[in-house]
Amino acid sequence: MTIAAVIPSYNNEETVGRVVRETMPYVAQVFVIDDGSTDETAHAARAAGARVVRVQRNRGKGHALRVGFRCALKEGFEAVVTLDADGQHDPAEIPRFIERYRRTKALMVVGNRMEGRLDMPRVRYGPNLIGTYTFSWLIGRPVPDSQCGFRLYDRMVMERLRILNNGFEAEADLLLRAGKRGYAIEFVPVKSIYFQGPGSLSHFRAVRDTFRICIIFLMNLFWKNR
């Protein structure tokens, strides 16, 4: 079973190389989707050993994931692990996702940061807590962390669930639609890593992106066949 990593990246020249190097021991291929960066992100990722796909202008994380999934499907990978390029996800935890995937045959494995919720910034904790309850209610099963981008997607999910949004809300939409279709979803505990440093700034915007996630929830609530 071959598994690749997909790392969306936007202006992460200081961190992406380290993330790529630390990811490579656990997967067969690392794809970095350079989402219109204006710095040396592409060069740093390529120098670290990643296969870089360059998007000419910044389109958003959802679009980068769409490109990465397309690459992985074309290359015949059975699953992909997605993680951020800014160092907020620890590649050493990738084996947890793969072990859970192989043992349970789940179609999606999602990182759960809520066990370390005291370390999560308030601007991220509040929206995630709301998502935890609303997502759980909508799909009829517990969702301990609705927004973590550290995930594993089976090939079937990539083939059947087309990414419909370009921003951060794309991940929430994928989780909701997978849950509504009854796909097996597992959660594994991961660390919450929030630090200050060059290239480590998250591009998540609390008000704008939380609003978009709320819209996604409403669409999935009233549009049954998304």
N, CA and C of each residue as an Amber inpcrd file, in Angstrom:
protein
   678
   0.8520000  -1.1840000   0.0000000   0.0000000   0.0000000   0.0000000
   0.8920000   1.2390000   0.0000000   0.7550000   2.0930000  -0.9980000
   1.6020000   3.2700000  -1.1320000   0.8530000   4.5220000  -0.6880000
   1.5190000   5.3150000   0.1100000   0.9190000   6.5210000   0.6560000
   1.8290000   7.7010000   0.3570000   1.2310000   8.7940000  -0.0860000
   1.9660000  10.0250000  -0.3610000   1.5760000  11.0830000   0.6570000
   2.3310000  12.1610000   0.7020000   1.9810000  13.3280000   1.5020000
   1.7030000  14.4950000   0.5680000   0.6920000  15.2780000   0.9090000
   0.3610000  16.5010000   0.1810000   0.4900000  17.6590000   1.1640000
   1.3530000  18.6070000   0.8380000   1.6240000  19.7420000   1.7180000
   1.3220000  21.0400000   0.9750000   0.1500000  21.6490000   1.2080000
  -0.1040000  22.9710000   0.6360000   0.8170000  23.9930000   1.2950000
   1.3350000  24.9330000   0.5150000   2.2930000  25.8830000   1.0840000
   2.1550000  27.2420000   0.4240000   2.1680000  28.2550000   1.2560000
   2.1290000  29.6390000   0.7630000   3.0920000  30.4820000   1.5990000
   4.1740000  30.9110000   0.9890000   5.1850000  31.7420000   1.6410000
   5.7150000  31.1050000   2.9300000   6.1870000  29.8730000   2.8130000
   6.7470000  29.1490000   3.9620000   8.2080000  28.7680000   3.7340000
   8.9740000  29.6540000   3.1190000  10.3510000  29.2960000   2.7680000
  11.1910000  28.9050000   3.9840000  10.8800000  29.4210000   5.1700000
  11.6870000  29.1530000   6.3550000  11.3790000  27.7960000   6.9850000
  10.2120000  27.2520000   6.7180000   9.7930000  26.0330000   7.4180000
   9.5370000  24.8410000   6.5080000   9.1960000  25.0710000   5.2430000
   8.7440000  23.9760000   4.3950000   9.8210000  22.9190000   4.1800000
  11.0840000  23.3180000   4.0790000  12.1530000  22.3510000   3.8750000
  12.2490000  21.3620000   5.0190000  12.1720000  21.8620000   6.2410000
  12.2230000  20.9820000   7.4050000  11.0300000  20.0380000   7.4320000
   9.8400000  20.5750000   7.1350000   8.6480000  19.7350000   7.1330000
   8.7730000  18.6170000   6.0940000   9.2790000  18.9420000   4.9200000
   9.4630000  17.9340000   3.8750000  10.4460000  16.8640000   4.3290000
  11.5840000  17.2770000   4.8440000  12.6110000  16.3010000   5.2720000
  12.0900000  15.3770000   6.3680000  11.3090000  15.9330000   7.2910000
  10.8020000  15.1220000   8.3910000   9.6270000  14.2420000   7.9720000
   9.0010000  14.5680000   6.8490000   7.8790000  13.7750000   6.3420000
   8.3490000  12.6020000   5.4900000   9.4090000  12.7780000   4.7510000
   9.8460000  11.8000000   3.7570000  10.0650000  10.3790000   4.2930000
  10.5490000  10.1740000   5.5220000  10.7490000   8.7870000   5.9770000
   9.4650000   7.9610000   6.0940000   8.3040000   8.6250000   6.1170000
   7.0640000   7.9180000   6.4020000   6.1790000   7.6770000   5.1830000
   6.5230000   8.2770000   4.0490000   5.6770000   8.1710000   2.8600000
   6.5370000   7.8900000   1.6350000   5.8710000   7.4810000   0.5600000
   6.5960000   7.1480000  -0.6680000   6.9430000   8.3790000  -1.5000000
   6.1610000   9.4430000  -1.3540000   6.3850000  10.6650000  -2.1410000
   5.8000000  11.8470000  -1.3950000   6.4860000  12.9740000  -1.4620000
   5.9720000  14.2130000  -0.8790000   5.6810000  15.1940000  -2.0020000
   4.4160000  15.6260000  -2.0910000   4.0160000  16.6630000  -3.0300000
   3.8440000  17.9720000  -2.2650000   4.5660000  18.9990000  -2.6520000
   4.3430000  20.3320000  -2.1100000   3.6350000  21.1530000  -3.1710000
   2.4740000  21.6660000  -2.8200000   1.7180000  22.5060000  -3.7440000
   1.9960000  23.9560000  -3.3650000   2.8460000  24.5960000  -4.1430000
   3.2250000  25.9820000  -3.8870000   2.1170000  26.8870000  -4.4140000
   1.3430000  27.4190000  -3.4950000   0.1180000  28.1370000  -3.8360000
   0.3970000  29.6100000  -4.1290000   1.1840000  29.8550000  -5.1670000
   1.4520000  31.2200000  -5.6050000   2.3570000  31.9940000  -4.6740000
   3.3050000  31.3200000  -4.0260000   4.2050000  31.9980000  -3.0900000
   5.0370000  33.0660000  -3.7970000   5.3580000  34.1070000  -3.0520000
   6.2020000  35.1780000  -3.5830000   7.6080000  35.1200000  -3.0030000
   7.8990000  34.0710000  -2.2220000   9.2360000  33.9060000  -1.6620000
   9.8830000  32.6700000  -2.2840000  10.8260000  32.0510000  -1.5760000
  11.5660000  30.9090000  -2.1160000  11.0140000  29.5680000  -1.6470000
   9.7040000  29.5140000  -1.4010000   9.0780000  28.2700000  -0.9400000
   9.3560000  27.1160000  -1.8870000   9.1480000  27.3170000  -3.1660000
   9.3250000  26.2390000  -4.1440000  10.7550000  25.7230000  -4.1340000
  11.7200000  26.6190000  -4.1000000  13.1290000  26.2140000  -4.0950000
  13.4590000  25.4160000  -2.8380000  12.9970000  25.8880000  -1.6830000
  13.2890000  25.2080000  -0.4220000  12.6710000  23.8150000  -0.3930000
  11.4510000  23.6850000  -0.8870000  10.7860000  22.3840000  -0.8920000
  11.4700000  21.4170000  -1.8520000  11.8310000  21.9140000  -3.0140000
  12.4990000  21.0680000  -4.0070000  13.8720000  20.6170000  -3.5050000
  14.5980000  21.5170000  -2.8690000  15.9180000  21.1820000  -2.3420000
  15.8350000  20.1210000  -1.2480000  14.7100000  20.0710000  -0.5440000
  14.5260000  19.0940000   0.5300000  14.0820000  17.7330000   0.0100000
  13.7260000  17.6650000  -1.2770000  13.3640000  16.3790000  -1.8670000
  11.9230000  16.2300000  -2.2800000  11.1340000  17.2840000  -2.1760000
   9.7240000  17.2020000  -2.5490000   9.5400000  17.3380000  -4.0530000
   8.4410000  16.8260000  -4.5380000   8.0030000  17.1130000  -5.9000000
   7.1070000  18.3420000  -5.8170000   7.5090000  19.4190000  -6.4080000
   6.8160000  20.6980000  -6.2640000   5.9120000  20.9480000  -7.4590000
   4.6700000  21.3050000  -7.1570000   3.7250000  21.7330000  -8.1880000
   3.4190000  23.1960000  -7.9210000   3.7170000  24.0180000  -8.8800000
   3.6090000  25.4630000  -8.7110000   2.2780000  25.9830000  -9.2470000
   1.5160000  26.6690000  -8.3940000   0.2990000  27.3710000  -8.7990000
   0.6810000  28.8330000  -8.9850000   0.3320000  29.4010000 -10.1090000
   0.8550000  30.7120000 -10.4840000   0.3870000  31.8410000  -9.5740000
  -0.8230000  31.7690000  -9.0640000  -1.2970000  32.7970000  -8.1410000
  -1.9830000  32.1370000  -6.9560000  -1.9930000  32.8260000  -5.8490000
  -2.5640000  32.2750000  -4.6210000  -4.0580000  32.0380000  -4.7720000
  -4.4560000  30.7710000  -4.6520000  -5.8600000  30.3980000  -4.8320000
  -6.5110000  29.9190000  -3.5410000  -5.7250000  29.5160000  -2.5720000
  -6.2960000  29.0370000  -1.3150000  -5.9930000  27.5680000  -1.0650000
  -6.1580000  27.1700000   0.2050000  -5.7890000  25.8200000   0.6120000
  -6.6250000  24.7490000  -0.0800000  -7.9150000  25.0170000  -0.2510000
  -8.7780000  24.0290000  -0.9070000  -8.3180000  23.7440000  -2.3240000
  -7.9590000  24.7950000  -3.0400000  -7.4650000  24.6070000  -4.4020000
  -6.1570000  23.8320000  -4.3960000  -5.2710000  24.1330000  -3.4450000
  -3.9990000  23.4140000  -3.3580000  -4.2290000  21.9310000  -3.0740000
  -5.1740000  21.6240000  -2.2030000  -5.4960000  20.2210000  -1.9270000
  -6.0460000  19.5350000  -3.1690000  -6.8720000  20.2430000  -3.9210000
  -7.4320000  19.6820000  -5.1530000  -6.3110000  19.3070000  -6.1190000
  -5.3330000  20.1790000  -6.2620000  -4.1880000  19.9030000  -7.1310000
  -3.3950000  18.7130000  -6.6000000  -3.1650000  18.6870000  -5.2990000
  -2.4060000  17.5940000  -4.7040000  -3.0990000  16.2510000  -4.8350000
  -4.3980000  16.2230000  -4.6240000  -5.1560000  14.9760000  -4.7780000
  -5.0700000  14.4790000  -6.2190000  -5.1720000  15.4070000  -7.1560000
  -5.0940000  15.0300000  -8.5650000  -3.7400000  14.3920000  -8.8720000
  -2.6810000  14.9600000  -8.3340000  -1.3440000  14.3980000  -8.5460000
  -1.2360000  12.9960000  -7.9580000  -1.7410000  12.8230000  -6.7370000
  -1.6470000  11.5280000  -6.0700000  -2.4650000  10.4650000  -6.7970000
  -3.6390000  10.8310000  -7.2560000  -4.4620000   9.8680000  -8.0010000
  -3.7880000   9.4820000  -9.3080000  -3.2300000  10.4560000  -9.9900000
  -2.5590000  10.1750000 -11.2610000  -1.3780000   9.2370000 -11.0750000
  -0.6870000   9.3670000  -9.9400000   0.4790000   8.5280000  -9.6690000
   0.1080000   7.1800000  -9.0590000  -1.1840000   6.9660000  -8.7960000
  -1.6420000   5.6710000  -8.3280000  -1.5200000   5.4130000  -6.8410000
  -1.3810000   6.4540000  -6.0240000  -1.2740000   6.2580000  -4.5840000
  -2.6210000   5.8540000  -3.9910000  -2.5680000   5.0180000  -2.9740000
  -3.7840000   4.5140000  -2.3420000  -4.3600000   5.5010000  -1.3350000
  -3.5270000   6.3510000  -0.7930000  -3.9850000   7.3150000   0.2030000
  -2.9760000   8.4560000   0.2680000  -3.4150000   9.5750000   0.8440000
  -2.4950000  10.6860000   1.0880000  -2.6490000  11.1650000   2.5180000
  -1.5410000  11.6360000   3.0730000  -1.5440000  12.3540000   4.3360000
  -1.3810000  13.8330000   4.0060000  -2.2250000  14.6730000   4.5830000
  -2.1000000  16.1160000   4.3730000  -1.6170000  16.7650000   5.6670000
  -0.6910000  17.6890000   5.5250000  -0.2100000  18.4460000   6.6750000
   0.2600000  19.8140000   6.2150000   0.3850000  20.7230000   7.1800000
   0.7210000  22.0970000   6.8550000   2.2270000  22.2870000   6.7270000
   2.5920000  23.3070000   5.9780000   4.0040000  23.5920000   5.7170000
   4.6250000  24.5190000   6.7410000   3.8240000  25.0210000   7.6890000
   4.3340000  26.0250000   8.6210000   4.8380000  25.4410000   9.9280000
   4.8500000  24.1240000  10.0460000   5.3700000  23.4890000  11.2460000
   4.3510000  23.2400000  12.3330000   3.0740000  23.4910000  12.0670000
   2.0490000  23.2730000  13.0840000   1.6450000  21.8110000  13.2200000
   2.1050000  20.9610000  12.3290000   1.8720000  19.5240000  12.4250000
   3.2100000  18.8130000  12.5050000   3.2980000  17.8110000  13.3560000
   4.5410000  17.0820000  13.5670000   4.5690000  15.8450000  12.6700000
   5.4220000  15.8130000  11.6490000   5.4670000  14.6470000  10.7570000
   5.7380000  13.3320000  11.4750000   6.3710000  13.3830000  12.6470000
   6.6480000  12.1560000  13.3940000   5.3660000  11.4470000  13.8270000
   4.2320000  12.1440000  13.7490000   2.9580000  11.5320000  14.1210000
   2.2680000  10.8560000  12.9410000   2.8420000  10.9490000  11.7500000
   2.2350000  10.3150000  10.5740000   1.9890000   8.8140000  10.7710000
   2.9070000   8.0570000  11.3940000   2.6380000   6.6260000  11.5920000
   1.3490000   6.3340000  12.3570000   0.8930000   7.2440000  13.2120000
  -0.3800000   7.0450000  13.9080000  -1.5310000   6.9790000  12.9170000
  -1.4920000   7.8700000  11.9390000  -2.5460000   7.8980000  10.9300000
  -2.5170000   6.6150000  10.0920000  -1.3210000   6.2240000   9.6790000
  -1.1980000   5.0490000   8.8190000  -1.5980000   3.7880000   9.5670000
  -1.1930000   3.6640000  10.8310000  -1.5590000   2.4850000  11.6170000
  -3.0710000   2.4060000  11.7910000  -3.7080000   3.5280000  12.1150000
  -5.1690000   3.5260000  12.2960000  -5.8850000   3.2220000  10.9780000
  -5.3700000   3.7630000   9.9070000  -5.9470000   3.5210000   8.5810000
  -5.8840000   2.0490000   8.2120000  -4.7440000   1.4380000   8.4160000
  -4.5840000   0.0350000   8.0400000  -5.3770000  -0.8850000   8.9540000
  -5.4520000  -0.5290000  10.2250000  -6.1270000  -1.4060000  11.1790000
  -7.6410000  -1.3370000  11.0540000  -8.1960000  -0.1440000  10.8040000
  -9.6420000   0.0250000  10.8120000 -10.2610000   0.0670000   9.4200000
  -9.4320000   0.2460000   8.3850000  -9.9280000   0.4120000   7.0130000
 -10.7770000   1.6790000   6.8620000 -10.5590000   2.6530000   7.7190000
 -11.2950000   3.9130000   7.6190000 -10.9450000   4.6200000   6.3190000
 -11.8810000   5.3940000   5.8160000 -11.6490000   6.1550000   4.5880000
 -11.0720000   7.5370000   4.8580000 -11.1450000   7.9670000   6.1100000
 -10.5690000   9.2530000   6.4930000 -10.1020000   9.1450000   7.9390000
  -8.8910000   9.6120000   8.1990000  -8.3620000   9.6670000   9.5600000
  -7.9910000  11.1180000   9.8300000  -8.5350000  11.6790000  10.8940000
  -8.3990000  13.1040000  11.1730000  -7.6480000  13.2980000  12.4850000
  -6.7370000  14.2550000  12.5160000  -6.0310000  14.5840000  13.7450000
  -6.9520000  15.2440000  14.7550000  -6.7820000  14.9010000  15.9970000
  -7.5810000  15.4650000  17.0800000  -6.6580000  16.2280000  18.0350000
  -6.7180000  17.5550000  17.9650000  -5.8710000  18.4080000  18.8010000
  -6.5060000  18.7610000  20.1260000  -7.7570000  18.3540000  20.3340000
  -8.5150000  18.8610000  21.4650000  -8.0450000  18.3230000  22.8070000
  -7.2790000  17.2380000  22.8050000  -6.7120000  16.7820000  24.0670000
  -5.6730000  17.7740000  24.5790000  -5.1130000  18.5610000  23.6720000
  -4.1820000  19.6170000  24.0640000  -4.7940000  20.9900000  23.8660000
  -6.0980000  21.1030000  24.0920000  -6.8170000  22.3380000  23.7710000
  -6.3460000  23.5430000  24.5770000  -5.7250000  23.3140000  25.7430000
  -5.2370000  24.4490000  26.5300000  -4.0960000  25.1690000  25.8400000
  -3.4340000  24.4690000  24.9010000  -2.3320000  25.0810000  24.1630000
  -2.8030000  25.7870000  22.8980000  -4.0830000  25.6520000  22.5670000
  -4.6160000  26.2200000  21.3340000  -4.9860000  27.6870000  21.5440000
  -4.5880000  28.5790000  20.6350000  -4.9790000  29.9870000  20.7540000
  -6.4960000  30.1420000  20.8130000  -6.9570000  31.1350000  21.5570000
  -8.3950000  31.3260000  21.7300000  -9.1180000  31.5510000  20.4080000
  -8.4460000  32.2360000  19.4730000  -9.0990000  32.5140000  18.1870000
  -9.3380000  31.2330000  17.4050000  -8.6010000  30.1540000  17.7040000
  -8.8090000  28.8820000  17.0360000  -9.6820000  27.9460000  17.8610000
  -9.5620000  28.0360000  19.1980000 -10.2810000  27.1070000  20.0670000
 -11.7900000  27.3090000  19.9830000 -12.2490000  28.5840000  20.0320000
 -13.6790000  28.8650000  20.0040000 -14.3670000  28.3110000  18.7660000
 -13.8960000  28.6690000  17.5560000 -14.5160000  28.1370000  16.3460000
 -14.4740000  26.6050000  16.2700000 -13.3750000  26.0180000  16.7480000
 -13.2750000  24.5670000  16.6870000 -14.2730000  23.9160000  17.6260000
 -14.4750000  24.5110000  18.8010000 -15.4370000  23.9610000  19.7520000
 -16.8510000  24.0160000  19.1850000 -17.1820000  25.1300000  18.5340000
 -18.4870000  25.2400000  17.8910000 -18.6290000  24.1710000  16.8060000
 -17.5620000  24.0280000  16.0100000 -17.5970000  23.0170000  14.9600000
 -17.7560000  21.6200000  15.5020000 -17.1380000  21.3510000  16.6500000
 -17.2300000  20.0300000  17.2530000 -18.6850000  19.6430000  17.5040000
 -19.4630000  20.5520000  18.0720000 -20.8510000  20.2450000  18.3990000
 -21.7500000  20.2410000  17.1660000 -21.5830000  21.2360000  16.2970000
 -22.4760000  21.3190000  15.1450000 -22.2080000  20.1940000  14.1470000
 -20.9430000  19.8820000  13.9040000 -20.6200000  18.8090000  12.9790000
 -21.0990000  17.4720000  13.5270000 -20.8980000  17.2530000  14.8200000
 -21.3330000  16.0010000  15.4350000 -22.8370000  15.8300000  15.2860000
 -23.5610000  16.9320000  15.4910000 -25.0230000  16.8700000  15.3820000
 -25.4500000  16.5720000  13.9460000 -24.7950000  17.1990000  12.9800000
 -25.2130000  17.0440000  11.5970000 -24.9730000  15.6420000  11.0640000
 -23.8270000  15.0350000  11.3860000 -23.5250000  13.7260000  10.8060000
 -23.8640000  12.5780000  11.7430000 -24.3090000  12.9120000  12.9710000
 -24.8030000  11.8720000  13.8630000 -23.7360000  11.0180000  14.5110000
 -22.5450000  11.5640000  14.6880000 -21.4780000  10.8440000  15.3720000
 -20.4910000  11.8510000  15.9350000 -19.7410000  11.4840000  16.9780000
 -18.8220000  12.4500000  17.5900000 -17.7330000  12.9110000  16.6250000
 -17.4990000  14.2120000  16.6040000 -16.4160000  14.8110000  15.8290000
 -15.5820000  15.6330000  16.8080000 -14.5280000  15.0750000  17.3770000
 -13.7750000  15.7920000  18.4070000 -12.9960000  16.9930000  17.8940000
 -12.6000000  16.9880000  16.6240000 -11.8440000  18.1160000  16.0540000
 -12.2800000  18.2770000  14.6100000 -13.0060000  19.3530000  14.3300000
 -13.6170000  19.5220000  13.0100000 -12.7250000  20.2370000  12.0090000
 -11.6330000  20.8690000  12.4640000 -10.8770000  21.7320000  11.5710000
  -9.4180000  21.3570000  11.3940000  -8.9560000  20.3080000  12.0460000
  -7.5510000  19.9470000  11.9160000  -7.2380000  19.5230000  10.4850000
  -6.1950000  20.1240000   9.9070000  -5.8110000  19.7960000   8.5310000
  -4.8420000  18.6370000   8.4320000  -4.4240000  18.0930000   9.5580000
  -3.5460000  16.9210000   9.5980000  -4.4440000  15.7000000   9.4520000
  -4.4470000  15.1070000   8.2480000  -5.4150000  14.0610000   7.9320000
  -4.8230000  13.0090000   7.0100000  -5.5300000  11.9050000   6.9230000
  -5.2630000  10.8940000   5.8950000  -6.5570000  10.6580000   5.1280000
  -6.4540000  10.6960000   3.8060000  -7.6040000  10.4590000   2.9290000
  -7.3470000   9.2130000   2.0800000  -8.3000000   8.2960000   2.0940000
  -8.2260000   7.1400000   1.2140000  -8.4970000   7.5610000  -0.2310000
  -8.0070000   6.7670000  -1.1550000  -8.1840000   7.0680000  -2.5780000
  -9.6660000   7.2380000  -2.9380000 -10.5340000   6.4370000  -2.3310000
 -11.9500000   6.5110000  -2.6670000 -12.5330000   7.8790000  -2.3260000
 -12.0870000   8.4650000  -1.2210000 -12.5590000   9.8010000  -0.8560000
 -12.0990000  10.8150000  -1.8960000 -10.8530000  10.7230000  -2.2980000
 -10.3300000  11.6640000  -3.2920000 -11.0500000  11.5370000  -4.6250000
 -11.4590000  10.3280000  -4.9680000 -12.1460000  10.1020000  -6.2380000
 -13.6080000  10.5360000  -6.1920000 -14.2760000  10.3190000  -5.0530000
 -15.7300000  10.5070000  -4.9890000 -16.1680000  11.8520000  -4.4280000
 -15.3260000  12.4760000  -3.5930000 -15.6970000  13.7550000  -3.0010000
 -14.8880000  14.8670000  -3.6480000 -15.4630000  15.5050000  -4.6210000
 -14.7880000  16.6020000  -5.2930000 -14.6900000  17.8010000  -4.3610000
 -13.5280000  18.4350000  -4.2990000 -13.3450000  19.6140000  -3.4660000
 -14.0420000  20.7980000  -4.1270000 -15.0120000  21.3680000  -3.4120000
 -15.8760000  22.3770000  -3.9940000 -15.4900000  23.8040000  -3.6080000
 -14.5530000  23.9420000  -2.6690000 -14.2080000  25.2680000  -2.1470000
 -12.7020000  25.4740000  -2.2060000 -12.2790000  26.7080000  -2.3650000
 -10.8540000  27.0010000  -2.5120000 -10.1460000  27.3460000  -1.2030000
 -10.8900000  27.7440000  -0.1720000 -10.2690000  28.1980000   1.0620000
 -10.1510000  27.1200000   2.1190000  -9.9090000  27.5490000   3.3670000
  -9.7790000  26.6270000   4.4900000 -11.0640000  25.8280000   4.7190000
 -12.1970000  26.3940000   4.3120000 -13.4720000  25.7220000   4.5410000
 -13.5920000  24.4100000   3.7770000 -12.7200000  24.1880000   2.8000000
 -12.7760000  22.9540000   2.0190000 -12.6210000  21.7280000   2.9050000
 -11.7550000  21.8120000   3.9230000 -11.5380000  20.6530000   4.7880000
 -12.7720000  20.3460000   5.6290000 -13.4420000  21.3980000   6.1220000
 -14.6830000  21.1940000   6.8670000 -15.7430000  20.5560000   5.9680000
 -15.8120000  21.0170000   4.7340000 -16.7980000  20.4850000   3.7960000
 -16.5400000  19.0110000   3.4980000 -15.2900000  18.6370000   3.3010000
 -14.9620000  17.2330000   3.0490000 -15.3660000  16.3580000   4.2300000
 -15.1010000  16.8290000   5.4400000 -15.4510000  16.0540000   6.6290000
 -16.9590000  15.8870000   6.7500000 -17.6990000  16.9660000   6.5340000
 -19.1530000  16.8920000   6.6300000 -19.7440000  15.9620000   5.5740000
 -19.3120000  16.1020000   4.3490000 -19.8750000  15.2840000   3.2720000
 -19.5040000  13.8140000   3.4380000 -18.2890000  13.5460000   3.9120000
 -17.9030000  12.1560000   4.1640000 -18.7740000  11.5640000   5.2690000
 -19.0080000  12.3530000   6.3250000 -19.8390000  11.8650000   7.4170000
 -21.2700000  11.6340000   6.9890000 -21.8240000  12.5370000   6.1880000
 -23.2020000  12.3850000   5.7090000 -23.3630000  11.1460000   4.8330000
 -22.3000000  10.7770000   4.1310000 -22.3690000   9.5880000   3.2650000
 -22.0900000   8.2990000   4.0330000 -21.7960000   8.4170000   5.2950000
 -21.5670000   7.2330000   6.1080000 -20.1770000   6.6400000   5.9760000
 -19.2310000   7.4030000   5.4590000 -17.8630000   6.8950000   5.3450000
 -17.2720000   6.6890000   6.7380000 -16.4790000   5.6660000   6.8800000
 -15.8030000   5.4050000   8.1470000 -14.7450000   6.4680000   8.3930000
 -14.8630000   7.1860000   9.5160000 -13.9360000   8.2590000   9.8770000
 -13.3590000   7.9510000  11.2510000 -12.0600000   8.0150000  11.3560000
 -11.3780000   7.8000000  12.6240000 -10.6380000   9.0690000  13.0290000
 -10.3840000   9.2130000  14.3270000  -9.6480000  10.3570000  14.8600000
  -8.4730000   9.8580000  15.6890000  -7.3240000  10.5000000  15.5260000
  -6.1420000  10.1460000  16.3070000  -5.6200000  11.3950000  17.0170000
  -5.1770000  11.2610000  18.2570000  -4.6570000  12.4330000  18.9740000
  -3.3560000  12.9280000  18.3660000  -3.2610000  14.2430000  18.2130000
  -2.0270000  14.8750000  17.7310000  -1.7440000  16.0810000  18.6060000
  -0.5100000  16.5200000  18.5790000  -0.1120000  17.6790000  19.3660000
  -0.6350000  18.9730000  18.7500000  -0.8840000  19.9450000  19.6150000
  -1.1720000  21.3050000  19.1570000   0.1350000  22.0740000  19.1750000
   0.6130000  22.4640000  18.0120000   1.8850000  23.1770000  17.9190000
   1.6040000  24.5820000  17.4000000   1.7150000  25.5410000  18.2760000
   1.5240000  26.9380000  17.8810000   2.7200000  27.7070000  18.4020000
   3.5270000  28.2350000  17.4970000   4.7410000  28.9240000  17.8950000
   4.9640000  30.1270000  17.0000000   5.8030000  31.0100000  17.4830000
   6.1620000  32.1960000  16.7150000   7.5530000  32.0020000  16.1180000
   7.7390000  32.4730000  14.9160000   9.0380000  32.3480000  14.2840000
   8.9270000  32.6300000  12.8090000  10.0530000  32.7760000  12.1120000
  10.0180000  33.0610000  10.6790000   9.2720000  31.9850000   9.9160000
   8.3090000  32.4070000   9.0950000   7.5920000  31.4580000   8.2480000
   6.5560000  30.6390000   8.9580000   6.3260000  30.8750000  10.2560000
   5.4210000  30.0220000  11.0200000   4.0190000  30.5940000  11.1470000
   3.7820000  31.7790000  10.6160000   2.4870000  32.4270000  10.7640000
   1.4140000  31.6830000   9.9750000   0.3230000  31.3480000  10.6700000
  -0.7860000  30.6790000  10.0040000  -1.5360000  31.6700000   9.1280000
  -2.0370000  31.1940000   8.0030000  -2.8220000  32.0490000   7.1130000
  -4.3140000  31.9420000   7.4050000  -4.6990000  31.1910000   8.4500000
  -6.0900000  31.0970000   8.8700000  -6.5150000  32.4380000   9.4570000
  -7.6380000  32.9750000   8.9790000  -8.1750000  34.2320000   9.4860000
  -9.4610000  33.9180000  10.2380000  -9.4330000  34.1540000  11.5580000
 -10.4680000  33.6390000  12.4360000 -11.8820000  34.0550000  12.0120000
 -12.1060000  35.3460000  11.7810000 -13.4600000  35.8120000  11.4830000
 -13.8920000  35.3700000  10.0940000 -13.0650000  35.6750000   9.0950000
 -13.4250000  35.3570000   7.7070000 -13.5940000  33.8560000   7.4930000
 -12.6170000  33.0810000   7.9380000 -12.6570000  31.6510000   7.6550000
 -13.6900000  30.9260000   8.5050000 -13.9240000  31.3930000   9.7400000
 -14.9840000  30.8040000  10.5540000 -16.3470000  31.0750000   9.9190000
 -16.5390000  32.2850000   9.3860000 -17.7940000  32.5950000   8.6930000
 -18.0030000  31.6590000   7.5120000 -16.9440000  31.4190000   6.7470000
 -17.0570000  30.5340000   5.5910000 -17.3750000  29.1050000   6.0140000
 -16.7980000  28.6650000   7.1290000 -17.0920000  27.3170000   7.6290000
 -18.5540000  27.2270000   8.0660000 -19.0830000  28.3040000   8.6660000
 -20.4970000  28.3210000   9.0380000 -21.3940000  28.2030000   7.8080000
 -21.0180000  28.8710000   6.7340000 -21.7790000  28.7680000   5.4870000
 -21.7580000  27.3310000   4.9750000 -20.5940000  26.6820000   5.0710000
 -20.4770000  25.2880000   4.6440000 -21.4120000  24.4100000   5.4640000
 -21.4640000  24.6530000   6.7740000 -22.3610000  23.8760000   7.6260000
 -23.8110000  24.0440000   7.1790000 -24.2180000  25.2810000   6.9300000
 -25.5960000  25.5370000   6.5220000 -25.9000000  24.8910000   5.1750000
 -24.9620000  24.9330000   4.2600000 -25.1700000  24.3070000   2.9550000
 -25.3620000  22.8080000   3.1030000 -24.5630000  22.1940000   3.9580000
 -24.6980000  20.7520000   4.1660000 -25.9680000  20.4070000   4.9320000
 -26.4460000  21.3450000   5.7490000 -27.6790000  21.1150000   6.4900000
 -28.8980000  21.1160000   5.5730000 -28.9380000  22.0550000   4.6310000
 -30.1250000  22.2160000   3.7970000 -30.0040000  21.5890000   2.4150000
 -28.7780000  21.2620000   1.9930000 -28.5660000  20.6670000   0.6810000
 -28.1250000  19.2310000   0.9140000 -29.0750000  18.3220000   0.8330000
 -28.8540000  16.9520000   1.2800000 -27.8940000  16.1730000   0.3860000
 -27.8050000  16.5020000  -0.8670000 -27.0590000  15.6570000  -1.8110000
 -25.7400000  16.2930000  -2.2660000 -25.1290000  17.0990000  -1.4340000
 -23.8440000  17.6890000  -1.8250000 -22.7690000  16.6070000  -1.8890000
